[in-house]
């Protein structure tokens, strides 16, 4: 979707617009969301970040999804000057000065900082940079510590159903935290399955039960531990996919593998068997018993992959850059037949 197409849809005399979900756990779907609630969400974000009329906002994400749409809505509602560039890993390439506000996904920020050129300098001058659509890995978090005190970097928590983020946590400076702070009008809790439950006035459902496993503290802040649909049950033991991936990141980096995932296949004996799938040569892991033994030693009991799969192509991702878990699982299954 182009900016002009979105503006045409926004200006139509209708109360709703159609938005695609990300499809991180399956096929993306279209849902209708209220324009009035989008305005309310935009106002709260601008108020929280202290954005003022005339401040500049960078649009560098696809307009097919809620994150990109909300950048435009914030610029309309809060009278920000919108700077639109094509979505890419070099979104600041044509800019001569940093915008006041920008929203990016982790892969964009990481690409800019590892290149460490003029774009990295501009990135560090953005007063408020929000990062969403994926987990903040340790290496990226480390790169974010070189920010000037006048610039703030935030990790966002939200989804299409909440019209973008409903909570933020700071990633740099003295106030950085691993706990998300909900906006004042948002309340969170966890249910019997430890899934996050969100009470948000502008969400599609006022009470939204998510698939995110979360810990909620006494202050009403929360941190995400994984997804309930990303649990592998092998031999009666429940394994959280994200936990295994987190434990393996450093070692996989040493092996030169930056594109990998944990998934599972059905197993007659154990119910499910853990699979490590990666983009790279078979010699790195599939036919390397020493490396596989190192992985076994790094992980807790019962968490080690039973199978290793190497692919020549990058692992499937969604339109917003998240791992496409269902497609990754199917790829592993086909590779092991």
VENWOSUL-V360811 format. One record per helix or strand of 3 or more residues. SS is the DSSP state (H for helix, E for strand). FROM is the first residue (numbers start at 0). LEN is the number of residues. Records with the same first field share a line. If there is no record, write none. Layout:
SS->FROM-LEN + FROM-LEN
This chain:
H->2-9 + 34-15 + 65-12 + 105-10 + 117-8 + 137-9 + 159-3 + 227-3 + 240-15 + 281-3 + 288-10 + 324-12
E->15-5 + 29-5 + 55-4 + 80-4 + 100-4 + 127-4 + 151-8 + 163-7 + 179-3 + 186-4 + 194-5 + 206-10 + 221-6 + 230-4 + 236-4 + 259-8 + 270-9 + 306-5
